[in-house]
Amino acid sequence: MARRVRRHANPFNCTVELGALDRVSLFGREAPLEIELGPGLGGFLIERARNHPERDFVGIEVRQPVVEQVMARADRPKNAVVLYANANANLEALCPKGAVTRFHVHFPDPWVKKRHWKRRILSPTLVRAMAALLPLGGEVYAQSDVQGLAREMYRFLEADGSFASRLDPRMAAPRPIPERTDWERHHEAVGEPVYRMWFEKIREPSGPIPALDFGPTGPLVGA
């Protein structure tokens, strides 16, 4: 019987230190690299890796049972791996600057209770870490089904100063790439909105990290 996995996991309980990725050990090469933060069961990551054998794909996930399930999938191509770690604690040291061509952040947990806001994956500090690891022209593709969270994510990405939006700022653009997450397929099937962001790095990060706070995203705020 498959092990039941909790949907929510406190990222601060994951204290693994990945250090620098040994891409030759992982993939046998150093190809263009894409990283997905919070890949879940790996549907998007595996589909994209299968469609792009010339690239390598790393997912970083805070639920160890989920990582084990993805790594055990028979359909996982060799150019896709998922690692157990907290991205916020590991991203800065993961690779040399400019080594990542694209980051993906798909449907992160909104953590709607105020005492949990600090658990959200996308923060101004993480945005700055992504900016440092991307080359000029590198990209961040993010999406959410929670409008309030999407607006916060957009605000954090825009405020850093390293990025320019390449999609409609109302986040109502159609899907820009063919690969989809399972949650995205569900929303499209029932006609529910998905809020999408695509940012391109246009300059190197400089100055202090913007002092922006997390905010409310849903009806349970303050609970």
Backbone as JSON, one array per atom type, in Angstrom:
{
  "sequence": "MARRVRRHANPFNCTVELGALDRVSLFGREAPLEIELGPGLGGFLIERARNHPERDFVGIEVRQPVVEQVMARADRPKNAVVLYANANANLEALCPKGAVTRFHVHFPDPWVKKRHWKRRILSPTLVRAMAALLPLGGEVYAQSDVQGLAREMYRFLEADGSFASRLDPRMAAPRPIPERTDWERHHEAVGEPVYRMWFEKIREPSGPIPALDFGPTGPLVGA",
  "N": [[0.86, -1.2, 0.0], [0.52, 2.24, -0.82], [2.29, 4.82, 0.83], [0.68, 7.16, 2.88], [0.7, 10.61, 2.35], [1.13, 13.69, 3.91], [-0.42, 16.73, 2.94], [0.41, 19.27, 3.76], [3.45, 20.53, 5.03], [5.67, 21.59, 7.43], [8.19, 23.65, 6.43], [10.37, 24.38, 7.96], [10.96, 22.27, 9.54], [12.54, 20.65, 8.07], [15.82, 20.08, 7.92], [17.95, 19.49, 6.33], [21.14, 19.86, 4.81], [22.15, 20.55, 1.71], [24.39, 21.5, 0.34], [26.71, 22.16, -2.34], [25.52, 21.22, -5.54], [26.48, 18.2, -7.09], [26.62, 17.86, -10.15], [27.64, 16.2, -12.13], [27.8, 13.74, -10.83], [25.08, 13.35, -10.34], [23.87, 13.44, -12.91], [25.73, 12.72, -14.81], [26.82, 14.66, -16.39], [27.09, 18.2, -17.25], [24.62, 19.88, -18.08], [22.32, 22.38, -19.45], [20.37, 23.7, -16.79], [17.34, 23.33, -14.99], [15.32, 24.24, -12.22], [12.85, 23.16, -10.02], [10.88, 24.35, -7.46], [9.37, 22.81, -4.88], [8.11, 20.4, -6.14], [6.16, 18.47, -5.68], [4.52, 15.47, -6.48], [5.89, 15.23, -8.81], [4.9, 15.39, -11.43], [4.92, 17.55, -13.34], [7.7, 18.07, -13.49], [8.77, 15.64, -14.43], [7.43, 15.35, -16.87], [8.42, 17.59, -18.24], [11.17, 17.04, -18.25], [11.2, 14.76, -19.81], [10.4, 15.81, -22.23], [12.51, 17.44, -22.81], [15.31, 16.3, -23.27], [17.85, 17.3, -23.51], [18.34, 18.93, -21.4], [18.81, 19.23, -17.81], [17.04, 18.48, -14.78], [16.09, 19.5, -11.59], [14.3, 18.96, -8.67], [13.21, 20.41, -5.61], [12.06, 19.47, -2.56], [10.1, 19.47, 0.43], [8.88, 17.33, 1.68], [9.72, 14.28, 2.67], [8.66, 11.59, 2.16], [7.31, 12.08, -0.25], [9.43, 12.78, -1.94], [10.74, 10.29, -2.03], [8.78, 8.77, -3.32], [8.66, 9.99, -5.86], [11.27, 9.57, -6.81], [11.21, 6.85, -7.06], [9.56, 6.38, -9.18], [8.72, 4.65, -12.1], [8.62, 5.88, -14.54], [10.33, 8.0, -14.45], [12.67, 9.99, -16.02], [16.26, 9.87, -16.63], [17.33, 12.38, -16.49], [16.09, 13.82, -14.51], [15.76, 14.62, -11.15], [14.68, 14.55, -7.72], [15.21, 16.23, -4.72], [15.44, 16.02, -1.18], [14.89, 18.7, 0.75], [14.86, 22.02, 2.18], [14.21, 24.66, 0.22], [14.59, 27.38, 0.78], [16.62, 27.37, 2.65], [18.75, 26.32, 1.31], [19.2, 27.15, -1.31], [20.99, 29.23, -2.03], [23.61, 28.22, -1.89], [23.62, 26.22, -3.73], [24.44, 26.06, -6.46], [26.87, 27.42, -8.82], [26.88, 30.97, -9.54], [24.69, 32.01, -12.09], [24.21, 29.49, -13.09], [21.73, 28.28, -13.38], [19.11, 27.96, -15.63], [16.36, 28.33, -15.55], [13.83, 28.81, -13.11], [11.11, 27.14, -11.52], [8.04, 27.62, -9.93], [5.34, 26.24, -8.8], [2.05, 26.46, -7.84], [2.38, 26.89, -4.94], [2.0, 26.23, -1.41], [-0.39, 28.25, 0.17], [-0.46, 28.87, 2.87], [-2.44, 30.08, 4.81], [-3.1, 30.92, 7.43], [-2.19, 33.45, 9.73], [-0.02, 33.06, 11.49], [1.42, 31.24, 10.12], [2.42, 32.4, 7.85], [5.13, 32.89, 7.39], [6.07, 30.5, 6.47], [5.71, 30.3, 3.77], [6.93, 29.59, 0.51], [7.96, 31.4, -1.42], [9.72, 34.27, -1.01], [11.05, 37.61, -0.46], [13.79, 37.19, 0.04], [14.29, 34.67, -1.07], [13.68, 35.22, -3.74], [15.82, 36.96, -4.34], [17.93, 35.13, -4.11], [17.34, 33.4, -6.24], [17.65, 35.2, -8.33], [20.4, 35.61, -8.23], [21.41, 33.14, -9.04], [20.57, 32.81, -11.62], [21.42, 33.42, -15.08], [21.78, 36.46, -17.05], [18.86, 36.91, -18.86], [17.87, 34.54, -17.93], [15.08, 32.78, -16.38], [12.01, 32.93, -14.43], [9.29, 30.97, -13.8], [6.17, 31.05, -12.54], [3.17, 30.1, -10.81], [-0.2, 30.19, -9.5], [-3.24, 29.15, -7.93], [-4.47, 30.72, -6.17], [-5.54, 33.85, -5.85], [-4.75, 36.03, -4.19], [-2.3, 35.12, -3.16], [-0.87, 34.86, -5.54], [-0.68, 37.55, -6.31], [0.97, 38.48, -4.28], [3.32, 36.99, -4.78], [3.95, 37.98, -7.31], [4.46, 40.64, -6.63], [6.74, 40.37, -4.99], [8.62, 39.36, -6.83], [8.71, 41.4, -8.77], [9.61, 43.56, -7.26], [12.28, 43.12, -6.65], [13.98, 44.11, -8.6], [15.67, 42.89, -10.37], [14.32, 41.62, -12.35], [12.05, 41.48, -15.17], [8.65, 41.46, -16.08], [7.25, 39.14, -18.35], [4.76, 38.4, -19.05], [1.21, 39.13, -19.11], [0.52, 41.53, -16.69], [-1.77, 41.25, -15.2], [-1.91, 38.64, -14.78], [-3.37, 36.85, -16.24], [-2.71, 35.4, -18.41], [-2.57, 32.92, -21.06], [-1.36, 29.51, -20.79], [2.13, 29.37, -21.05], [3.91, 27.38, -21.79], [4.01, 23.91, -22.86], [3.99, 21.88, -20.87], [2.34, 20.71, -17.91], [1.24, 20.9, -14.49], [-0.33, 18.43, -12.33], [-2.3, 19.62, -10.77], [-2.78, 21.92, -12.2], [-3.9, 20.86, -14.53], [-6.3, 19.94, -13.45], [-7.59, 22.37, -12.7], [-7.86, 23.6, -15.2], [-9.55, 21.77, -16.42], [-11.97, 22.07, -15.06], [-12.53, 24.67, -15.5], [-11.51, 26.69, -13.84], [-9.7, 29.6, -12.68], [-6.19, 30.15, -13.3], [-3.38, 31.77, -12.13], [-0.72, 33.23, -13.67], [2.78, 33.8, -13.89], [5.65, 35.08, -15.52], [8.87, 35.8, -15.42], [11.77, 37.51, -16.54], [15.27, 37.66, -16.09], [16.87, 40.69, -16.12], [18.88, 42.28, -15.23], [21.76, 42.31, -13.04], [21.38, 41.49, -9.58], [21.23, 44.05, -7.08], [21.94, 46.22, -4.3], [20.03, 46.44, -1.19], [17.99, 43.63, -0.11], [14.57, 43.83, -0.88], [12.43, 45.07, 1.65], [9.84, 43.59, 2.21], [6.71, 42.47, 3.42], [4.97, 39.4, 4.22], [1.51, 38.79, 3.42], [-2.14, 38.76, 3.79], [-3.99, 36.14, 2.15], [-6.27, 34.68, 1.93], [-9.51, 33.54, 3.28], [-9.02, 32.59, 5.86], [-7.23, 34.12, 7.23], [-5.58, 35.32, 10.1], [-6.56, 33.39, 11.74]],
  "CA": [[0.0, 0.0, 0.0], [1.3, 3.48, -0.89], [2.34, 5.57, 2.07], [-0.1, 8.39, 2.83], [1.56, 11.76, 2.52], [0.43, 14.92, 4.28], [-0.3, 17.8, 1.94], [1.14, 20.38, 4.35], [4.64, 20.15, 5.8], [6.4, 22.76, 7.88], [9.52, 23.58, 5.82], [11.43, 24.6, 8.95], [11.3, 20.97, 10.13], [13.51, 20.01, 7.17], [17.1, 20.73, 8.24], [18.99, 18.93, 5.47], [22.04, 20.79, 4.11], [22.56, 19.92, 0.45], [25.67, 21.97, -0.18], [26.74, 22.37, -3.79], [25.13, 20.07, -6.35], [27.47, 17.53, -7.93], [25.79, 17.55, -11.31], [28.22, 15.07, -12.84], [27.36, 12.53, -10.12], [23.64, 13.2, -10.5], [23.41, 13.29, -14.29], [26.81, 12.32, -15.7], [27.13, 15.77, -17.3], [26.64, 19.52, -16.82], [23.76, 20.42, -19.13], [21.46, 23.45, -18.94], [19.69, 23.22, -15.59], [16.12, 23.96, -14.5], [15.02, 23.83, -10.86], [11.47, 23.37, -9.57], [10.77, 24.44, -6.02], [8.11, 22.2, -4.47], [7.55, 19.68, -7.3], [5.13, 17.5, -5.33], [4.73, 14.11, -6.99], [6.81, 15.27, -9.93], [4.28, 15.29, -12.74], [5.45, 18.58, -14.23], [9.15, 17.9, -13.64], [9.02, 14.47, -15.26], [6.97, 15.65, -18.23], [9.35, 18.54, -18.86], [12.44, 16.34, -18.47], [11.0, 13.85, -20.94], [10.3, 16.63, -23.44], [13.76, 18.18, -23.03], [16.42, 15.46, -22.84], [19.1, 18.05, -23.57], [18.44, 19.69, -20.16], [18.68, 18.49, -16.57], [15.98, 19.04, -13.95], [16.18, 19.21, -10.16], [13.21, 19.42, -7.82], [13.54, 20.5, -4.19], [10.79, 19.18, -1.92], [10.26, 19.36, 1.88], [8.23, 16.12, 2.21], [10.59, 13.16, 2.31], [7.94, 10.5, 1.5], [7.04, 12.49, -1.63], [10.7, 12.63, -2.66], [10.96, 8.85, -2.25], [7.83, 8.3, -4.34], [9.07, 10.48, -7.19], [12.51, 8.92, -7.23], [10.9, 5.45, -7.35], [8.67, 6.27, -10.33], [9.32, 3.94, -13.23], [8.66, 6.75, -15.71], [11.23, 9.14, -14.23], [13.86, 9.92, -16.88], [17.52, 10.03, -15.91], [17.69, 13.79, -16.37], [15.23, 14.45, -13.51], [15.88, 14.13, -9.78], [14.08, 15.38, -6.68], [16.02, 16.18, -3.51], [14.75, 16.39, 0.05], [15.53, 19.87, 1.35], [14.14, 23.29, 2.22], [14.86, 25.53, -0.78], [14.99, 28.66, 1.37], [17.85, 27.19, 3.42], [19.78, 25.65, 0.51], [19.33, 27.6, -2.69], [22.11, 30.13, -2.27], [24.87, 27.47, -2.04], [23.36, 25.03, -4.54], [25.18, 26.07, -7.73], [27.54, 28.69, -9.11], [26.04, 32.02, -10.1], [24.44, 31.89, -13.52], [24.17, 28.09, -13.52], [20.35, 27.81, -13.54], [18.48, 28.69, -16.72], [14.97, 28.66, -15.23], [13.19, 28.31, -11.89], [9.67, 26.91, -11.57], [7.34, 27.6, -8.64], [3.97, 25.96, -9.22], [1.0, 26.23, -6.85], [2.89, 26.69, -3.59], [1.04, 26.29, -0.32], [-0.6, 29.65, 0.56], [-0.31, 29.04, 4.32], [-3.34, 31.21, 4.99], [-3.13, 31.41, 8.81], [-1.16, 34.47, 9.88], [1.16, 32.53, 12.17], [2.13, 30.37, 9.19], [2.83, 33.12, 6.64], [6.59, 32.77, 7.2], [6.37, 29.2, 5.85], [5.55, 30.36, 2.31], [8.22, 29.33, -0.14], [8.49, 32.55, -2.15], [9.96, 35.43, -0.17], [12.05, 38.48, -1.09], [15.13, 36.59, 0.16], [14.4, 33.59, -2.07], [13.74, 35.87, -5.05], [17.18, 37.43, -4.54], [18.78, 33.95, -4.34], [17.09, 32.96, -7.6], [18.26, 36.18, -9.24], [21.85, 35.4, -8.24], [21.76, 31.88, -9.71], [20.18, 32.88, -13.04], [22.18, 34.34, -15.94], [20.93, 37.42, -17.74], [17.98, 36.17, -19.76], [17.26, 33.43, -17.2], [13.64, 33.0, -16.18], [11.23, 32.35, -13.34], [7.9, 30.7, -14.18], [5.43, 30.78, -11.31], [1.72, 30.16, -10.95], [-0.99, 29.86, -8.32], [-4.69, 29.2, -8.08], [-4.94, 31.62, -5.11], [-5.24, 35.17, -6.42], [-4.01, 36.83, -3.23], [-0.92, 34.63, -3.12], [-0.25, 35.21, -6.82], [-0.34, 38.97, -6.27], [2.14, 38.62, -3.41], [4.46, 36.45, -5.51], [4.28, 38.95, -8.36], [5.03, 41.82, -5.97], [8.1, 40.05, -4.55], [9.48, 39.23, -8.01], [8.86, 42.71, -9.41], [10.29, 44.52, -6.39], [13.72, 42.87, -6.53], [14.69, 44.96, -9.55], [16.47, 42.08, -11.29], [13.44, 40.94, -13.29], [10.96, 42.14, -15.88], [7.57, 40.54, -16.38], [7.04, 38.86, -19.77], [3.35, 38.05, -19.25], [0.22, 40.11, -18.7], [0.61, 41.74, -15.24], [-3.0, 40.8, -14.54], [-1.67, 37.2, -14.56], [-4.46, 36.12, -16.88], [-2.19, 34.9, -19.68], [-2.66, 31.47, -21.28], [-0.18, 28.74, -20.44], [3.18, 29.7, -22.02], [4.66, 26.18, -22.19], [3.05, 22.8, -22.94], [3.95, 21.01, -19.69], [1.39, 21.13, -16.88], [1.15, 20.12, -13.25], [-1.62, 17.75, -12.18], [-3.25, 20.6, -10.23], [-3.11, 22.8, -13.31], [-4.85, 20.12, -15.38], [-7.6, 19.94, -12.77], [-8.21, 23.69, -12.81], [-8.25, 23.82, -16.6], [-10.67, 20.88, -16.74], [-13.21, 22.57, -14.47], [-12.69, 26.06, -15.88], [-11.12, 27.6, -12.77], [-8.56, 30.42, -13.11], [-4.82, 29.96, -12.87], [-2.68, 33.06, -12.22], [0.6, 32.84, -14.15], [3.83, 34.82, -13.94], [6.88, 34.7, -16.23], [9.81, 36.91, -15.26], [13.1, 37.34, -17.13], [16.31, 38.45, -15.44], [17.36, 41.72, -17.05], [20.07, 42.92, -14.65], [22.26, 41.65, -11.85], [20.8, 42.06, -8.37], [22.07, 45.0, -6.36], [21.26, 46.89, -3.21], [19.44, 45.55, -0.18], [16.79, 42.87, -0.46], [13.39, 44.62, -0.51], [11.82, 44.74, 2.95], [8.42, 43.39, 1.99], [6.14, 41.51, 4.35], [3.89, 38.52, 3.78], [0.2, 39.36, 3.71], [-3.28, 37.85, 3.7], [-4.31, 35.6, 0.83], [-7.52, 33.95, 1.92], [-10.48, 33.85, 4.33], [-8.63, 32.12, 7.18], [-6.2, 34.99, 7.79], [-5.77, 35.71, 11.49], [-7.04, 32.27, 12.53]],
  "C": [[0.88, 1.24, 0.0], [1.2, 4.22, 0.43], [1.56, 6.87, 1.91], [0.8, 9.57, 3.17], [0.72, 12.98, 2.88], [0.64, 15.97, 3.22], [0.55, 18.95, 2.46], [2.33, 19.84, 5.13], [5.39, 21.43, 6.16], [7.82, 22.72, 7.31], [10.65, 23.74, 6.82], [11.79, 23.31, 9.69], [12.31, 20.21, 9.29], [14.84, 20.75, 7.32], [18.26, 20.19, 7.4], [19.83, 20.05, 4.84], [22.57, 20.1, 2.87], [23.98, 20.28, 0.05], [25.57, 22.18, -1.68], [26.34, 21.08, -4.52], [26.33, 19.52, -7.11], [26.71, 17.03, -9.16], [26.35, 16.39, -12.13], [27.81, 13.77, -12.17], [25.87, 12.28, -10.33], [23.24, 12.8, -11.91], [24.48, 12.77, -15.25], [27.24, 13.41, -16.66], [26.78, 17.08, -16.61], [25.91, 20.18, -17.98], [23.0, 21.63, -18.59], [20.52, 22.93, -17.86], [18.44, 24.04, -15.28], [15.81, 23.39, -13.12], [13.56, 24.14, -10.55], [11.45, 23.33, -8.05], [9.39, 23.93, -5.61], [7.45, 21.42, -5.58], [6.45, 18.7, -6.95], [5.48, 16.12, -5.87], [5.44, 14.08, -8.34], [6.21, 15.22, -11.31], [4.84, 16.28, -13.74], [6.93, 18.33, -14.52], [9.47, 16.74, -14.59], [8.58, 14.71, -16.7], [7.95, 16.57, -18.95], [10.69, 17.87, -19.15], [12.34, 15.4, -19.67], [10.97, 14.62, -22.26], [11.6, 17.34, -23.79], [14.96, 17.35, -22.54], [17.77, 16.17, -22.86], [19.32, 18.88, -22.3], [18.37, 18.75, -18.96], [17.73, 19.24, -15.64], [16.13, 18.56, -12.51], [14.94, 19.78, -9.47], [13.68, 19.44, -6.37], [12.23, 20.47, -3.42], [11.01, 18.93, -0.42], [9.59, 18.12, 2.48], [9.02, 14.9, 1.74], [9.85, 11.99, 1.67], [7.61, 10.82, 0.04], [8.3, 12.34, -2.48], [10.95, 11.16, -2.99], [10.03, 8.31, -3.32], [8.25, 8.73, -5.74], [10.3, 9.74, -7.68], [12.29, 7.44, -7.57], [10.02, 5.28, -8.58], [9.37, 5.62, -11.51], [9.45, 4.83, -14.46], [9.58, 7.96, -15.53], [12.46, 9.02, -15.12], [15.12, 10.24, -16.08], [17.92, 11.48, -15.73], [16.78, 14.55, -15.42], [15.46, 13.8, -12.15], [15.14, 15.08, -8.85], [14.86, 15.14, -5.4], [15.21, 16.66, -2.32], [15.5, 17.52, 0.71], [14.55, 21.03, 1.38], [14.86, 24.25, 1.29], [15.36, 26.82, -0.15], [16.3, 28.56, 2.14], [19.01, 26.68, 2.57], [20.08, 26.29, -0.82], [20.61, 28.37, -2.95], [23.4, 29.38, -2.56], [24.75, 26.33, -3.05], [24.22, 24.95, -5.79], [25.93, 27.38, -7.87], [26.55, 29.71, -9.68], [25.91, 31.85, -11.61], [24.25, 30.48, -14.01], [22.76, 27.57, -13.82], [19.67, 28.62, -14.63], [17.05, 29.11, -16.4], [14.58, 28.04, -13.89], [11.69, 28.16, -12.14], [9.14, 26.9, -10.14], [5.86, 27.46, -8.94], [3.07, 25.65, -8.03], [1.55, 25.98, -5.45], [1.79, 26.83, -2.55], [0.85, 27.75, 0.12], [-0.44, 29.91, 2.06], [-1.13, 30.24, 4.8], [-3.39, 31.74, 6.43], [-1.93, 32.34, 9.05], [0.1, 33.94, 10.53], [2.0, 31.62, 11.27], [2.67, 31.1, 7.96], [4.32, 32.93, 6.35], [6.99, 31.45, 6.56], [6.26, 29.25, 4.33], [6.91, 30.28, 1.63], [8.8, 30.57, -0.8], [8.53, 33.76, -1.23], [10.92, 36.35, -0.9], [13.47, 37.9, -1.03], [15.31, 35.49, -0.87], [14.46, 34.17, -3.48], [15.16, 36.36, -5.33], [18.13, 36.25, -4.8], [18.58, 33.41, -5.75], [17.76, 33.91, -8.59], [19.77, 35.97, -9.34], [22.25, 34.17, -9.04], [21.4, 31.87, -11.19], [21.17, 33.75, -13.82], [21.25, 35.44, -16.44], [20.13, 36.68, -18.81], [17.37, 34.94, -19.11], [15.86, 33.79, -16.73], [13.12, 32.38, -14.89], [9.8, 32.2, -13.84], [7.17, 30.28, -12.92], [3.94, 30.86, -11.57], [1.04, 29.72, -9.66], [-2.46, 29.88, -8.69], [-5.31, 30.11, -7.02], [-4.55, 33.04, -5.52], [-4.41, 36.04, -5.47], [-2.55, 36.42, -3.14], [-0.2, 35.0, -4.41], [0.16, 36.68, -6.84], [0.88, 39.2, -5.39], [3.4, 38.12, -4.12], [4.92, 37.43, -6.59], [4.98, 40.17, -7.75], [6.47, 41.56, -5.54], [9.06, 39.99, -5.74], [9.75, 40.59, -8.66], [9.74, 43.64, -8.58], [11.8, 44.32, -6.33], [14.53, 43.77, -7.45], [15.54, 44.21, -10.55], [15.66, 41.56, -12.47], [12.48, 41.9, -13.99], [9.92, 41.11, -16.24], [7.42, 40.38, -17.89], [5.63, 38.38, -20.06], [2.48, 39.2, -18.78], [0.3, 40.31, -17.17], [-0.66, 41.4, -14.48], [-2.96, 39.3, -14.28], [-2.76, 36.34, -15.17], [-4.01, 35.49, -18.2], [-2.43, 33.4, -19.83], [-1.33, 30.8, -20.95], [0.92, 28.95, -21.47], [4.02, 28.52, -22.48], [3.7, 24.99, -22.15], [2.93, 21.96, -21.68], [3.03, 21.59, -18.63], [1.56, 20.29, -15.62], [-0.21, 19.42, -13.2], [-2.68, 18.71, -11.67], [-3.7, 21.57, -11.31], [-4.11, 22.13, -14.25], [-6.24, 20.12, -14.76], [-8.3, 21.28, -12.95], [-8.66, 23.97, -14.23], [-9.48, 22.98, -16.95], [-11.99, 21.42, -16.21], [-13.42, 24.06, -14.72], [-12.36, 27.06, -14.79], [-9.86, 28.36, -13.16], [-7.24, 29.95, -12.52], [-4.09, 31.28, -13.12], [-1.2, 32.78, -12.49], [1.53, 34.05, -14.23], [5.04, 34.27, -14.68], [7.8, 35.91, -16.18], [11.16, 36.54, -15.88], [14.1, 38.21, -16.39], [16.91, 39.41, -16.44], [18.58, 42.46, -16.51], [20.51, 42.13, -13.42], [21.66, 42.29, -10.6], [21.77, 43.01, -7.67], [21.25, 45.65, -5.26], [20.67, 45.91, -2.22], [18.25, 44.78, -0.72], [15.56, 43.67, -0.02], [12.75, 44.14, 0.79], [10.31, 44.67, 2.8], [7.91, 42.29, 2.91], [5.15, 40.59, 3.64], [2.55, 39.16, 4.17], [-0.9, 38.34, 3.57], [-3.53, 37.38, 2.27], [-5.69, 34.95, 0.78], [-8.36, 34.21, 3.16], [-10.06, 33.43, 5.72], [-7.59, 33.0, 7.84], [-6.58, 35.41, 9.2], [-6.27, 34.57, 12.36], [-5.93, 31.69, 13.37]]
}
